[in-house]
Amino acid sequence: MAPCVPKTFTAGQNPLIVFEGALEINNITPPKGRSFLFRVTFHVNHPRLKAIAATGKKPPLHFHPYQAEFFKVISGKVTVEVEGAERVLSAESGEVSIEPGPYHRLWPTPGSEENLIFDLSASEAPDVPLIVDQSFFENWYGYQNDVLLNGEKLDIIQVMNMFDAGDSYLALFPRWLPFGRALAQLTGIVIGRWFGSLLGYKPFHPEWTTDWLGACDKMEQSIFYKRFADRRAQDVARKRFVDSSSSSKSD
């Protein structure tokens, strides 16, 4: 295992398009009290999504200690699992919220042929520097995209590292275990932030982060992440990709 090295440059892309067009994420100005607002489109009949659905694998079960998440389906159907209970949401469901704490995950409802379009947002957390926001999702999707398109496997340290910087922690222990969430959060901090950062894992990458200076501001508030807050890194990364593209065309 080793820290990821981005193979794509998507900073500033809106909509963000990943998985060869299977998934689109439009960044929209959020309303007051929300840290971000995305309109997410899953092209359910895209070969990439069909291949993922065929495996039966679901997104990682996780929780947010400090923020509430909000979902509002525009079209299609999405299955949301909260504390082990599954619920299918459609446009008739209205906006649904998940308060801080519960284990949850969501995925396009199997068998639905209509493209899934939904709005995704989260509450603000003024006193918490590392939260679920645009930068978190840009890096999480950017990392998944590189892994999928290059036939690689997710690195658990990289996942925990990115999740820790986005108020997100893997549900490592059963729901009924006393202090299970506290243990899961501590594990995510120790492995993702402390151990991961020492090995060179970083939560935000200039190649994927639109608000790179804002990401640097957040990393500078952590003694573990602040060494990655290089404000010139995005210009260097952009030049690297431009030079690489020019070289490929000339060849």
C-alpha positions in Angstrom: 0.0 0.0 0.0 1.1 3.5 -0.8 -0.4 7.0 -0.9 -2.4 7.6 -4.0 -1.0 9.7 -6.8 -3.8 11.2 -8.9 -3.9 10.2 -12.5 -6.5 12.7 -13.5 -6.9 16.5 -13.1 -10.5 17.4 -12.4 -10.2 20.5 -10.1 -12.7 23.1 -11.3 -14.7 20.7 -13.3 -18.5 21.3 -13.0 -20.2 19.0 -13.4 -17.6 16.5 -12.2 -17.8 13.4 -14.4 -16.4 10.1 -13.2 -16.5 6.4 -14.0 -16.4 7.2 -17.7 -19.6 9.2 -17.6 -21.6 6.9 -15.4 -21.8 9.5 -12.6 -22.2 13.3 -12.8 -22.0 15.7 -9.8 -23.2 19.2 -10.3 -21.9 21.7 -7.7 -24.7 24.1 -6.8 -24.6 27.1 -4.4 -25.9 25.7 -1.1 -28.7 27.4 0.9 -27.9 29.0 4.3 -26.9 26.4 6.9 -25.6 23.8 4.4 -21.9 23.2 3.8 -22.4 22.2 0.1 -25.1 21.1 -2.4 -24.7 18.6 -5.2 -27.1 17.4 -7.8 -25.9 13.8 -8.4 -26.9 11.8 -11.5 -26.4 8.1 -11.7 -26.8 6.8 -15.3 -28.1 3.5 -14.1 -27.8 1.7 -17.5 -24.1 2.7 -18.0 -21.9 -0.3 -18.4 -19.7 0.8 -15.5 -22.6 1.0 -13.0 -24.1 -2.3 -14.3 -20.8 -4.0 -13.7 -20.7 -2.6 -10.1 -24.3 -3.6 -9.5 -23.6 -7.1 -10.8 -21.1 -7.6 -8.0 -23.7 -7.0 -5.3 -21.2 -4.7 -3.5 -22.6 -1.7 -1.6 -20.8 1.5 -0.6 -19.0 1.5 2.8 -21.3 1.8 5.8 -20.2 4.9 7.7 -21.3 7.7 10.0 -20.8 11.4 10.6 -20.3 12.5 14.2 -21.0 16.2 13.7 -23.1 16.8 10.6 -26.5 15.9 9.4 -26.9 14.8 5.7 -29.9 15.5 3.5 -31.2 13.7 0.4 -33.9 14.7 -2.0 -34.7 12.5 -5.0 -35.5 14.3 -8.2 -36.1 11.2 -10.3 -35.4 7.5 -10.1 -35.1 5.6 -6.9 -32.3 5.3 -4.3 -32.1 2.8 -1.4 -30.9 4.3 1.9 -29.8 2.0 4.7 -29.8 3.6 8.2 -29.0 1.5 11.2 -29.6 -1.7 9.3 -33.0 -0.7 8.0 -33.4 -0.1 4.3 -35.8 2.4 2.7 -36.4 3.2 -1.0 -36.7 6.9 -1.7 -38.3 8.5 -4.7 -39.4 12.0 -5.7 -42.5 11.6 -3.6 -40.4 11.1 -0.4 -39.4 14.7 -0.2 -36.2 15.7 1.5 -34.9 13.1 4.0 -32.3 13.8 6.7 -29.9 11.6 8.6 -28.9 13.2 11.9 -25.3 12.9 13.1 -24.4 9.4 14.5 -26.3 6.7 12.7 -24.6 4.1 10.5 -25.8 4.6 6.9 -25.1 4.3 3.1 -27.1 4.6 -0.1 -27.0 3.2 -3.6 -29.2 3.2 -6.8 -32.2 0.9 -6.2 -31.6 -2.4 -8.2 -34.1 -2.9 -11.0 -34.9 0.7 -11.5 -34.4 1.7 -15.2 -34.8 5.5 -14.7 -31.7 7.5 -14.1 -31.2 8.4 -10.4 -31.0 12.1 -9.8 -30.9 13.5 -6.3 -29.8 16.5 -4.3 -27.2 15.8 -1.6 -26.1 18.2 1.1 -25.0 18.4 4.7 -25.4 20.8 7.6 -22.6 23.2 8.5 -20.4 22.6 11.5 -18.7 25.9 12.3 -16.6 24.6 15.1 -15.3 21.5 13.2 -12.5 22.3 10.6 -12.7 18.9 8.8 -16.2 18.4 7.4 -18.3 16.8 4.7 -18.1 19.4 1.9 -17.3 19.9 -1.8 -13.5 19.3 -1.3 -14.2 16.0 0.5 -16.4 14.6 -2.2 -14.2 15.8 -5.0 -11.3 13.9 -3.6 -13.3 10.8 -2.6 -14.8 10.5 -6.1 -11.5 11.4 -7.8 -9.8 8.6 -5.8 -12.5 6.0 -6.6 -12.4 7.0 -10.3 -8.7 6.4 -10.5 -9.0 3.1 -8.7 -11.8 1.8 -10.8 -10.4 2.9 -14.2 -7.0 1.4 -13.4 -8.2 -1.9 -12.0 -6.8 -1.2 -8.6 -8.1 -1.8 -5.1 -9.1 0.7 -2.5 -6.4 1.3 0.1 -8.0 1.2 3.5 -5.5 3.7 4.9 -6.2 6.2 2.1 -10.0 5.7 2.6 -9.7 6.3 6.4 -7.4 9.3 5.7 -9.9 10.9 3.3 -12.9 10.0 5.5 -11.3 11.5 8.6 -11.0 14.9 6.8 -14.6 14.7 5.9 -16.4 14.1 9.2 -16.8 10.5 8.0 -15.8 7.2 9.8 -16.2 3.6 8.7 -18.7 1.5 10.7 -16.1 -0.9 12.0 -18.0 -2.2 15.0 -21.5 -3.6 15.5 -24.3 -1.0 16.2 -25.0 -2.7 19.6 -21.4 -2.5 20.9 -21.1 0.1 23.7 -19.0 3.0 22.6 -18.7 1.4 19.2 -18.9 4.7 17.3 -16.4 6.3 19.6 -14.0 3.4 18.9 -14.6 3.6 15.2 -13.9 7.3 15.1 -10.8 6.9 17.2 -9.6 4.1 14.9 -10.2 6.3 11.9 -8.2 9.1 13.5 -5.3 6.9 14.5 -5.0 5.0 11.3 -6.2 7.6 8.8 -4.8 10.8 10.3 -1.9 9.9 12.6 -0.5 6.8 11.0 -1.6 7.7 7.5 -0.2 11.2 7.5 3.2 9.9 8.8 3.3 7.6 5.8 2.5 10.4 3.4 -1.2 9.9 2.9 -3.0 13.2 2.4 -6.8 13.8 2.4 -6.9 16.5 -0.3 -5.1 16.6 -3.6 -4.6 19.7 -5.8 -5.5 17.7 -8.9 -9.0 17.1 -7.6 -9.7 20.0 -5.3 -11.5 23.1 -6.8 -11.0 25.2 -3.7 -7.4 24.2 -3.1 -6.6 27.3 -1.0 -9.6 26.5 1.2 -8.4 22.9 1.6 -5.0 24.2 2.6 -6.7 26.4 5.2 -8.3 23.3 6.7 -5.2 21.2 6.6 -3.2 23.9 8.3 -5.4 23.5 11.4 -4.1 20.0 12.0 -0.5 19.3 13.1 -0.7 16.1 11.1 -2.1 17.5 7.8 -0.5 20.9 7.7 2.7 19.7 6.0 0.5 18.9 2.9 -0.8 22.5 2.7 1.3 23.7 -0.2 -0.5 26.6 -1.7 1.6 26.4 -4.9 0.9 22.7 -5.4 -2.1 23.1 -7.7 -0.2 25.3 -10.2 2.6 22.7 -10.3 0.1 19.8 -10.8 -1.8 21.7 -13.5 1.5 22.3 -15.4 2.4 18.6 -15.0 -0.9 17.5 -16.6 -0.7 20.1 -19.3 2.9 19.1 -20.2 1.9 15.4 -20.1 -1.0 16.0 -22.4 1.1 18.1 -24.9 3.7 15.3 -24.9 1.1 12.6 -25.6 -0.3 14.6 -28.6 3.1 15.2 -30.1 3.9 11.5 -29.9 
